[in-house]
């Protein structure tokens, strides 16, 4: 058994080395697609909406070895992708503020971040691999029932939100208590969005969420209701609306990039493995940085796919030859992916 374990570890290490070497040879293509990963529970056991701490750590290791590097969603929206040449941006999102995403525990006479929570795992991995980058957006539920109300430790609510903001993470709007926005009139939709902002600012004054993740993947009758407005004395403005599924997102430099319908990849074993394998087999479809934040490098034959409204300071660099075409795979919003409502069993 020990011999088999050793051989398995050696094989895994060899595969990771090969994956990283392959990623380093990728030609720049900043019209390629980007994975926005969607996590829910970090806990036991592994289930449809739950990733174990060990598997979450393994996800980070795999992404790193394959040349993916963390950026925040705000950086993607701003088209500010400052990564080393040959690497690929990846965005992490966490829905529903469940306990395993961010937990404090008492250890050695002090309060510490649980090393088996998502934040604890991320911080440890970033300390080991600082070139992995730093980022992640937490879509919190300030008014949900237990256990989804702001990570389920009332005494640490403010401390956690302040920690996230001060350590380079983002807080996103997920409505006050995971309301299915398709079911409600305008006034209720606006109140759900605005009151979530009110609660967040109680702990992090002046912080404004830039993005909203749709509970249940359900759009309101008019998407403008969640983009900007005011209710309950609080104004809000969102630059993007995230779906619950849909696959890899278009490049922010692409004409097809639509921040109001931003797709995500549910970070469960089968779907994550599918997309990692997809980009391994179709490297021409993968966003690959040119290493210059002031330039956007695109294949000459795909220049017509570049969006018109780019910053004047951004240089466009063309390169050939054309990367191989691959079938575009886009998943619709999965109705089975929709979570429960107010009771806190959110997804």
C-alpha positions in Angstrom: 0.0 0.0 0.0 2.8 2.4 0.9 4.5 1.7 -2.4 1.3 2.4 -4.3 0.8 5.6 -2.5 4.4 6.8 -3.2 4.0 5.9 -6.9 0.7 7.7 -7.1 2.2 10.9 -5.5 5.2 10.7 -8.0 2.8 10.3 -10.9 0.7 13.3 -9.8 3.8 15.4 -9.3 5.0 14.5 -12.8 1.7 15.4 -14.4 1.6 18.8 -12.6 5.2 19.5 -13.9 4.2 18.6 -17.4 1.0 20.7 -17.2 3.0 23.7 -16.0 5.6 23.3 -18.7 2.9 23.2 -21.3 1.2 26.3 -19.9 4.5 28.2 -20.1 4.7 27.6 -23.8 1.3 29.1 -24.7 1.3 31.9 -27.1 -0.5 35.1 -26.0 -4.2 35.3 -26.9 -6.1 37.9 -25.0 -9.3 37.1 -26.9 -9.5 33.7 -25.2 -12.1 32.7 -22.7 -11.8 33.1 -18.9 -13.1 30.7 -16.1 -15.1 32.4 -13.4 -15.4 29.6 -10.8 -18.5 29.3 -8.5 -18.0 27.7 -5.1 -20.7 27.2 -2.5 -20.0 25.1 0.6 -16.4 24.2 1.7 -17.3 21.4 4.1 -17.9 17.6 4.4 -18.9 15.4 2.7 -18.3 16.1 -1.0 -21.7 16.7 -2.5 -23.4 18.5 -5.4 -23.0 21.9 -3.7 -20.1 21.0 -1.4 -16.4 20.9 -2.0 -14.3 19.4 0.8 -11.4 21.4 2.1 -8.9 18.9 0.7 -10.5 19.1 -2.8 -10.6 22.9 -2.7 -6.9 22.9 -1.9 -6.4 20.4 -4.8 -8.3 22.7 -7.1 -5.9 25.5 -6.3 -2.9 23.3 -6.8 -4.2 22.1 -10.2 -4.9 25.7 -11.4 -1.5 26.9 -10.3 0.3 24.0 -12.0 -1.7 24.6 -15.3 -0.6 28.2 -15.4 -3.8 29.9 -14.1 -3.4 32.9 -11.9 -5.9 34.7 -9.6 -7.4 38.1 -10.4 -10.4 39.8 -8.9 -13.6 40.1 -10.8 -13.2 43.9 -10.6 -9.9 43.6 -12.5 -11.6 41.5 -15.2 -14.4 44.1 -15.6 -11.8 46.9 -15.7 -9.8 45.0 -18.3 -6.9 45.4 -16.0 -5.1 42.0 -16.4 -1.6 42.4 -15.2 -0.3 38.8 -15.3 3.0 37.3 -16.4 3.3 36.3 -20.0 2.0 32.8 -20.7 -0.4 32.7 -17.8 -4.2 32.7 -17.7 -6.5 34.6 -15.4 -9.0 32.8 -13.2 -11.7 34.3 -11.0 -13.0 32.7 -7.8 -16.5 33.4 -6.5 -18.2 32.1 -3.3 -21.9 32.2 -3.0 -24.1 32.3 0.1 -21.6 33.1 3.0 -21.8 29.5 4.4 -19.7 28.8 7.5 -17.0 26.8 5.8 -16.1 29.7 3.5 -14.8 31.8 6.4 -14.6 30.5 10.0 -12.7 31.6 13.1 -11.7 29.1 15.7 -9.9 29.2 19.1 -6.4 27.7 19.0 -3.4 28.2 21.2 -5.2 30.7 23.3 -6.2 33.0 20.5 -8.8 33.4 17.8 -7.5 32.3 14.3 -8.8 31.7 10.9 -9.8 28.0 10.5 -7.2 26.5 8.2 -9.9 24.3 6.7 -12.1 27.1 5.7 -11.9 28.6 2.2 -10.2 31.8 3.4 -7.7 29.8 5.5 -6.9 27.5 2.6 -6.5 30.4 0.2 -4.3 32.3 2.6 -2.0 29.3 3.2 -1.7 28.6 -0.5 -1.0 32.2 -1.4 1.7 32.3 1.3 3.3 29.2 -0.3 2.8 30.4 -3.9 2.8 34.2 -3.9 2.9 34.3 -7.6 -0.5 32.6 -7.7 -2.0 36.0 -7.1 -4.7 37.0 -4.7 -8.4 37.4 -5.3 -12.0 36.1 -4.7 -15.5 37.6 -4.5 -17.7 36.6 -1.6 -21.5 36.9 -2.4 -22.8 37.3 1.1 -26.4 37.0 2.6 -26.7 39.6 5.4 -30.3 38.8 6.2 -30.5 35.0 5.6 -31.4 32.5 8.3 -28.7 30.3 9.8 -26.3 29.0 8.7 -25.9 31.4 5.7 -26.1 34.7 7.5 -22.7 36.2 7.1 -20.8 33.0 7.7 -22.8 32.0 10.8 -20.6 33.6 13.5 -22.5 36.7 14.6 -19.8 37.9 16.9 -17.3 38.0 14.0 -19.5 39.4 11.2 -17.8 42.8 11.1 -14.3 41.3 11.6 -14.7 38.9 8.7 -16.1 41.5 6.2 -13.3 43.9 7.2 -10.7 41.2 6.8 -11.9 40.3 3.3 -11.7 43.9 2.1 -8.4 44.7 3.8 -6.8 41.5 2.3 -7.6 42.1 -1.3 -10.9 40.2 -1.6 -14.2 41.6 -2.8 -17.7 41.5 -1.4 -20.6 41.0 -3.8 -24.3 41.5 -3.5 -26.4 38.3 -3.4 -29.6 40.1 -2.2 -30.6 40.4 1.5 -31.7 36.7 2.0 -31.3 34.9 -1.4 -34.6 36.1 -2.9 -35.7 34.7 -6.2 -35.9 38.0 -8.0 -38.0 36.6 -10.9 -40.9 36.4 -8.4 -41.1 39.9 -7.1 -42.1 43.4 -8.3 -39.7 46.2 -8.8 -40.0 47.7 -5.3 -39.2 44.3 -3.6 -36.3 43.7 -6.0 -34.8 47.1 -5.3 -35.3 46.7 -1.6 -33.5 43.3 -1.6 -30.5 44.8 -3.3 -30.3 48.0 -1.4 -30.8 46.5 2.0 -28.0 44.0 1.4 -25.8 47.1 0.7 -27.0 48.7 4.0 -26.1 45.7 6.0 -22.6 45.4 4.4 -21.9 49.1 5.1 -22.8 48.6 8.8 -19.6 46.6 9.0 -17.5 48.1 6.3 -18.6 51.8 6.0 -18.6 53.3 2.5 -18.0 49.9 0.8 -20.1 49.4 -2.3 -20.6 46.2 -4.1 -19.7 46.3 -7.8 -21.3 43.0 -8.8 -24.4 41.0 -8.1 -24.8 37.2 -8.3 -28.4 36.1 -9.1 -29.9 33.9 -6.4 -31.3 30.8 -8.2 -29.9 32.2 -11.4 -33.2 34.1 -11.8 -33.3 37.5 -13.5 -35.9 40.0 -12.4 -38.5 41.1 -15.0 -36.2 44.1 -15.8 -32.5 43.7 -15.2 -32.1 47.4 -14.8 -33.7 47.1 -11.4 -30.6 45.5 -10.0 -28.0 47.5 -12.0 -28.6 50.9 -10.4 -31.1 52.7 -8.3 -32.0 53.3 -4.7 -34.3 52.0 -1.9 -34.6 52.3 1.8 -32.4 55.4 1.6 -29.5 53.5 0.0 -28.3 53.9 -3.5 -26.5 51.1 -5.4 -24.8 50.6 -8.7 -23.5 47.3 -10.2 -21.2 46.8 -13.1 -22.0 43.2 -13.7 -24.6 40.5 -13.0 -23.4 36.9 -12.6 -25.4 33.9 -13.7 -25.4 30.6 -11.9 -24.0 28.6 -14.9 -23.1 29.1 -18.5 -19.5 28.0 -18.9 -16.4 30.0 -19.5 -16.8 33.7 -20.0 -15.7 35.6 -23.1 -12.6 37.8 -22.9 -13.3 41.3 -21.5 -11.7 42.5 -24.8 -14.2 40.6 -26.9 -17.3 42.0 -28.6 -19.3 39.2 -27.0 -18.4 40.1 -23.4 -21.6 41.0 -21.7 -21.2 42.0 -18.0 -25.0 41.9 -17.5 -25.0 38.2 -18.3 -21.7 36.9 -17.0 -21.5 33.1 -17.1 -19.8 31.0 -14.4 -18.5 27.5 -14.0 -19.8 25.6 -11.0 -16.8 24.3 -9.2 -17.9 20.7 -8.8 -15.7 17.8 -9.7 -17.2 16.9 -13.1 -17.7 20.4 -14.4 -14.3 21.7 -13.3 -12.5 18.7 -14.7 -14.4 19.2 -18.0 -13.3 22.8 -18.5 -9.7 22.2 -17.4 -9.5 19.4 -19.9 -11.3 21.5 -22.6 -8.6 24.2 -22.4 -5.8 21.6 -22.3 -7.2 20.2 -25.6 -8.1 23.6 -27.1 -5.4 26.0 -26.0 -6.4 28.4 -28.7 -9.7 29.1 -26.8 -7.9 30.0 -23.6 -7.1 33.6 -22.5 -3.3 33.8 -22.3 -1.6 37.0 -21.1 1.1 38.8 -23.1 2.7 40.1 -19.9 2.0 43.7 -20.8 -0.9 45.4 -19.0 -0.8 48.3 -21.4 -1.3 46.1 -24.5 -3.8 43.6 -25.7 -2.4 40.8 -28.0 -4.8 39.1 -30.4 -4.4 36.7 -33.3 -4.5 38.7 -36.5 -7.3 36.6 -38.0 -9.5 37.3 -35.0 -8.9 41.1 -34.9 -12.5 41.6 -36.0 -13.7 40.1 -32.7 -12.0 42.8 -30.6 -14.5 45.2 -29.1 -14.4 48.8 -30.3 -14.6 50.7 -27.0 -11.1 50.1 -25.5 -9.1 52.6 -23.5 -7.0 54.9 -25.7 -3.9 54.0 -23.7 -4.2 50.3 -24.6 -2.1 49.2 -27.6 -3.4 46.5 -29.8 -0.8 43.9 -30.9 -1.6 41.4 -33.6 0.1 38.0 -33.9 -0.1 35.0 -36.1 -0.7 32.2 -36.9 -4.4 31.8 -36.0 -4.9 29.4 -33.1 -7.0 26.3 -34.0 -10.7 26.8 -33.9 -12.7 24.8 -31.4 -16.5 24.3 -30.9 -17.8 27.0 -28.6 -19.4 25.3 -25.6 -22.0 27.4 -23.7 -24.3 26.0 -21.0 -27.6 27.5 -20.3 -28.6 28.5 -16.7 -29.2 25.1 -15.1 -32.6 25.1 -13.4 -31.4 22.2 -11.2 -28.7 24.6 -9.9 -31.1 26.9 -8.3 -30.9 27.2 -4.5 -33.5 27.4 -1.8 -34.9 30.6 -0.5 -35.0 32.5 2.7 -34.6 29.5 5.0 -30.8 29.7 4.5 -30.4 26.5 2.4 -29.1 28.8 -0.3 -27.0 27.8 -3.3 
